[in-house]
Amino acid sequence: MTGVFAAKINANFPENAKRHGLPTIQGVIIVMDADRGEPLGILDSTWITTVRTAAATAVAAKHLARSTARTATIVGCGIQGRANLEALLGVRPITAAYALDLDAGTAERFAHEMQARLGISVIPATSIDDAVAASDIVVTCTPSRFPILHRAHWHPGLFIAGVGADNPEKHELAPELLRDSLVVPDILDQAATMGDLYHAIAAGLLTRENIHGELADVICGRVPGRRNDEEVFIFDSTGTALQDVAVASLALTRGIARGIGVDIALA
């Protein structure tokens, strides 16, 4: 496929699962030819948003989590929690996971389904303190507006991916936890205005200059990834448009090659 650009129309509907049995994220991505501006495809953004977010967590874990990490905790057992746990297995030898959700039944279903799907031990947990203390990796993917993880959850070697805070009202990680960890946002400008980093800056506990580096800096070697088993890293994931374009372009190319989709004449 030639050069493309994309437009994403996306929205978050937190009550969808409970009220309508639908995913929280709804929207479409339109992929267009970069030379002619011609629309090439319209794709569902729900799946693309989910997998590119989970993939970013996995890339961060590859560079920032301990290579021997075997236990993970997933806080928030929706579609994003499922995708993140599955993605982690691609980069770390995870053998056990704890599942936490405000709805105990949701955590139990998550544990049952993911254990059968992934072939690892997945346990519905009742104590976030105990689960995090036993984990090498923690992923938070909730719509919480109050911190879920606190400084008391800090322990040597931990890797945390904060996925849920994608607007200034959401807040999953306490500022003190960020202050005492190595913080790696996906996009600094964005995380500083809408991620958990935003709340740490607003609390006066961090500045933009205090971060370890962006994820791209780590991947490209401009700043080091994990150097020892004692460091504690936080990946502040707010989502980047470039990821959507890349995944949508790839999905469209493969879909066309496999004869998937419906041709529509727009003119």
Backbone torsions as a table, in degrees:
resi	resn	phi	psi	omega
1	MET	NA	139.8	177.9
2	THR	-71.3	-178.8	179.2
3	GLY	-57.5	140.4	-177.9
4	VAL	-133.2	161.1	165.7
5	PHE	-133.5	165.7	-173.7
6	ALA	-140.7	151.8	173.0
7	ALA	-121.7	130.2	-177.6
8	LYS	-115.7	126.0	173.5
9	ILE	-110.7	112.4	-169.9
10	ASN	-139.6	146.3	176.5
11	ALA	-149.3	157.4	-176.0
12	ASN	-111.9	123.5	179.7
13	PHE	-122.9	87.7	-172.2
14	PRO	-58.1	-27.2	-177.4
15	GLU	-89.5	2.3	-174.6
16	ASN	-58.3	-46.8	-176.1
17	ALA	-62.7	-44.0	-176.7
18	LYS	-71.8	-42.3	-172.5
19	ARG	-90.4	-31.7	-172.1
20	HIS	-128.7	-4.0	-177.7
21	GLY	67.6	29.5	-177.2
22	LEU	-117.9	158.7	176.4
23	PRO	-62.1	151.3	179.6
24	THR	-63.4	-44.6	-178.8
25	ILE	-84.7	130.0	178.0
26	GLN	-132.7	142.6	177.2
27	GLY	157.8	-174.3	179.3
28	VAL	-137.7	159.0	172.2
29	ILE	-122.8	127.9	177.7
30	ILE	-105.1	122.2	179.9
31	VAL	-101.0	130.2	-175.6
32	MET	-129.3	151.4	178.1
33	ASP	-68.6	129.5	-175.1
34	ALA	-72.5	-22.7	179.7
35	ASP	-86.5	-43.4	-173.1
36	ARG	-105.2	-15.6	-176.8
37	GLY	76.4	7.7	-177.1
38	GLU	-73.5	130.4	175.5
39	PRO	-64.1	129.1	-178.6
40	LEU	-103.2	-29.6	-178.5
41	GLY	-170.5	151.3	174.3
42	ILE	-118.4	122.3	-174.7
43	LEU	-122.3	151.1	174.1
44	ASP	-67.3	125.5	-178.1
45	SER	-84.0	-12.6	-177.9
46	THR	-59.4	-53.5	-178.3
47	TRP	-66.2	-43.6	-177.4
48	ILE	-63.5	-44.3	178.2
49	THR	-61.0	-41.7	-178.6
50	THR	-64.1	-51.1	-173.3
51	VAL	-73.3	-34.4	-179.7
52	ARG	-71.9	-31.6	176.4
53	THR	-66.9	-45.8	179.3
54	ALA	-65.0	-38.2	178.8
55	ALA	-63.6	-39.1	177.9
56	ALA	-63.0	-40.4	175.6
57	THR	-59.4	-44.5	-179.0
58	ALA	-64.5	-40.9	177.7
59	VAL	-62.6	-43.6	178.1
60	ALA	-62.4	-42.8	179.5
61	ALA	-63.9	-35.6	178.9
62	LYS	-59.0	-36.1	-177.3
63	HIS	-96.3	-24.2	-168.5
64	LEU	-117.5	-19.3	177.0
65	ALA	-87.1	156.3	176.7
66	ARG	-61.2	141.5	-177.9
67	SER	-64.4	-22.6	-178.8
68	THR	-95.9	9.1	-176.4
69	ALA	-56.7	125.1	-176.5
70	ARG	-124.1	-15.7	-175.6
71	THR	-125.0	133.5	-178.8
72	ALA	-128.7	153.9	171.2
73	THR	-120.4	130.3	175.8
74	ILE	-110.1	118.4	178.0
75	VAL	-105.4	111.3	-173.7
76	GLY	106.3	98.4	-168.2
77	CYS	-102.3	42.6	175.0
78	GLY	-92.2	-157.9	-178.6
79	ILE	-61.0	-41.3	-178.9
80	GLN	-66.4	-37.6	176.5
81	GLY	-62.0	-41.3	178.0
82	ARG	-62.5	-47.3	-177.9
83	ALA	-64.3	-39.5	-179.3
84	ASN	-66.6	-42.4	179.3
85	LEU	-63.7	-43.8	179.4
86	GLU	-62.7	-40.9	-179.8
87	ALA	-65.7	-36.6	-179.6
88	LEU	-61.2	-34.6	-179.7
89	LEU	-65.1	-17.5	178.5
90	GLY	-78.9	-14.9	-175.8
91	VAL	-125.2	-15.1	-179.1
92	ARG	-138.7	149.0	-175.6
93	PRO	-79.0	60.6	-177.7
94	ILE	-68.7	128.0	178.4
95	THR	-117.4	-14.4	-179.1
96	ALA	-149.5	147.0	178.6
97	ALA	-142.9	148.1	173.6
98	TYR	-105.9	141.8	-179.5
99	ALA	-116.5	126.5	178.6
100	LEU	-128.6	137.3	178.0
101	ASP	-155.3	151.5	176.7
102	LEU	-58.9	-30.5	177.4
103	ASP	-97.1	110.1	-177.6
104	ALA	-59.2	-35.8	179.4
105	GLY	-65.2	-36.3	177.0
106	THR	-64.3	-41.9	178.1
107	ALA	-64.7	-38.4	179.1
108	GLU	-66.6	-42.6	177.9
109	ARG	-65.3	-42.1	177.1
110	PHE	-57.2	-48.5	-178.2
111	ALA	-61.0	-45.0	-178.7
112	HIS	-63.8	-47.6	-176.4
113	GLU	-68.7	-43.2	-176.0
114	MET	-74.5	-31.9	175.7
115	GLN	-64.0	-43.4	178.7
116	ALA	-67.1	-38.0	-175.7
117	ARG	-74.9	-41.2	-171.7
118	LEU	-100.7	-16.0	179.4
119	GLY	73.5	25.6	175.7
120	ILE	-120.7	167.6	176.8
121	SER	-77.7	122.3	176.8
122	VAL	-124.8	121.4	-170.2
123	ILE	-118.4	125.2	172.8
124	PRO	-70.3	119.5	-174.3
125	ALA	-98.1	150.5	177.0
126	THR	-105.7	-17.3	-178.4
127	SER	-123.8	116.6	177.2
128	ILE	-67.2	-32.8	179.9
129	ASP	-61.7	-48.3	-178.7
130	ASP	-67.4	-40.9	-178.2
131	ALA	-63.5	-47.8	-178.8
132	VAL	-65.7	-39.4	180.0
133	ALA	-61.6	-29.1	-178.1
134	ALA	-92.9	1.8	-171.4
135	SER	-110.1	149.1	171.9
136	ASP	-90.0	-28.8	-176.8
137	ILE	-132.4	136.6	175.1
138	VAL	-129.7	131.2	175.7
139	VAL	-120.2	125.8	175.4
140	THR	-107.9	123.6	179.5
141	CYS	-138.8	72.3	-176.4
142	THR	-129.7	167.7	174.2
143	PRO	-93.7	22.6	-173.1
144	SER	-59.1	143.9	175.5
145	ARG	-108.8	7.8	175.8
146	PHE	-135.5	147.4	-177.0
147	PRO	-56.5	136.4	176.5
148	ILE	-97.9	-42.0	178.5
149	LEU	-104.5	139.2	-175.7
150	HIS	-125.3	174.5	179.9
151	ARG	-57.4	-31.2	180.0
152	ALA	-64.7	-19.4	178.7
153	HIS	-84.8	-9.3	179.8
154	TRP	-62.9	130.4	170.3
155	HIS	-151.1	149.0	-173.6
156	PRO	-53.5	136.2	175.8
157	GLY	89.0	-3.5	-174.8
158	LEU	-72.3	143.9	169.7
159	PHE	-121.7	126.3	-179.9
160	ILE	-119.1	133.2	171.6
161	ALA	-113.2	112.8	176.3
162	GLY	-93.0	106.0	-171.0
163	VAL	-103.7	-26.3	-169.0
164	GLY	-78.8	-27.0	-174.0
165	ALA	-79.6	90.4	-178.9
166	ASP	-116.4	16.9	168.1
167	ASN	-154.0	163.5	-173.0
168	PRO	-63.0	-19.7	-179.4
169	GLU	-80.8	-24.4	-178.3
170	LYS	-82.5	149.3	-172.3
171	HIS	-160.3	110.6	-177.7
172	GLU	-110.6	-30.2	-172.4
173	LEU	-117.5	127.0	-178.4
174	ALA	-63.9	141.9	180.0
175	PRO	-54.5	-36.9	-179.8
176	GLU	-64.4	-31.0	177.6
177	LEU	-68.3	-41.8	176.6
178	LEU	-66.7	-40.5	-178.5
179	ARG	-56.2	-38.0	-173.8
180	ASP	-99.8	16.6	179.5
181	SER	-127.6	169.3	172.8
182	LEU	-89.5	115.8	-172.6
183	VAL	-99.3	127.6	178.6
184	VAL	-126.4	102.6	175.5
185	PRO	-83.7	161.6	173.1
186	ASP	-72.7	-48.3	176.5
187	ILE	-132.7	115.1	-174.7
188	LEU	-58.5	-50.1	-177.0
189	ASP	-56.7	-38.2	-178.5
190	GLN	-76.0	-46.4	-178.8
191	ALA	-63.0	-31.7	-178.6
192	ALA	-74.4	-10.7	-179.5
193	THR	-117.2	-12.2	-176.6
194	MET	-148.9	-5.0	-178.9
195	GLY	-98.6	-170.2	175.7
196	ASP	-64.9	-27.6	174.9
197	LEU	-59.4	-37.4	178.3
198	TYR	-55.0	-45.2	-178.0
199	HIS	-68.6	-35.6	177.8
200	ALA	-67.7	-38.2	177.1
201	ILE	-67.6	-43.0	179.9
202	ALA	-63.0	-31.1	179.2
203	ALA	-80.7	-5.0	179.1
204	GLY	77.8	17.6	-177.0
205	LEU	-99.6	-13.9	177.5
206	LEU	-144.3	158.4	168.1
207	THR	-123.6	169.1	177.1
208	ARG	-58.5	-31.8	-177.9
209	GLU	-73.4	-13.9	-177.5
210	ASN	-83.0	-11.9	-176.1
211	ILE	-69.2	155.5	179.1
212	HIS	-69.6	-35.5	-178.3
213	GLY	152.2	162.7	174.9
214	GLU	-73.9	161.7	179.9
215	LEU	-58.5	-38.9	178.2
216	ALA	-61.2	-35.5	177.3
217	ASP	-62.0	-39.6	179.6
218	VAL	-69.3	-46.4	-178.1
219	ILE	-60.4	-40.4	-176.8
220	CYS	-85.3	-3.8	177.7
221	GLY	83.5	10.7	177.6
222	ARG	-71.1	-29.2	170.9
223	VAL	-133.1	153.2	-176.4
224	PRO	-74.5	152.0	169.0
225	GLY	-82.8	-147.5	-179.9
226	ARG	-66.0	131.3	-179.7
227	ARG	-107.4	-19.1	178.7
228	ASN	-156.1	173.8	-175.3
229	ASP	-83.0	0.9	-177.3
230	GLU	-98.8	-23.6	-175.8
231	GLU	-63.2	145.7	175.7
232	VAL	-113.9	120.5	-178.4
233	PHE	-111.9	143.3	171.3
234	ILE	-122.1	124.8	173.8
235	PHE	-98.7	113.6	179.4
236	ASP	-93.6	101.4	-172.8
237	SER	-99.1	115.8	177.5
238	THR	-115.5	-7.5	177.4
239	GLY	89.1	136.6	-178.5
240	THR	-126.2	140.4	-177.2
241	ALA	-63.0	-32.9	-178.9
242	LEU	-60.4	-35.5	177.5
243	GLN	-63.4	-41.2	178.8
244	ASP	-61.3	-43.9	-179.7
245	VAL	-62.4	-45.4	-178.0
246	ALA	-63.3	-47.2	-177.8
247	VAL	-69.4	-40.7	179.8
248	ALA	-63.7	-41.9	178.7
249	SER	-62.0	-44.1	179.2
250	LEU	-64.7	-44.1	-179.6
251	ALA	-63.1	-40.3	179.8
252	LEU	-66.0	-43.9	179.4
253	THR	-59.7	-45.6	-179.1
254	ARG	-70.9	-35.0	178.3
255	GLY	-63.9	-43.1	178.2
256	ILE	-63.3	-43.0	-178.9
257	ALA	-62.9	-30.6	-177.7
258	ARG	-96.6	2.8	179.1
259	GLY	72.0	26.4	179.8
260	ILE	-93.6	138.4	177.2
261	GLY	113.2	177.6	-178.1
262	VAL	-126.3	129.9	176.1
263	ASP	-78.1	131.7	-179.8
264	ILE	-128.8	129.8	176.3
265	ALA	-88.9	114.3	-177.5
266	LEU	-88.0	-18.9	-178.2
267	ALA	-115.9	NA	NA
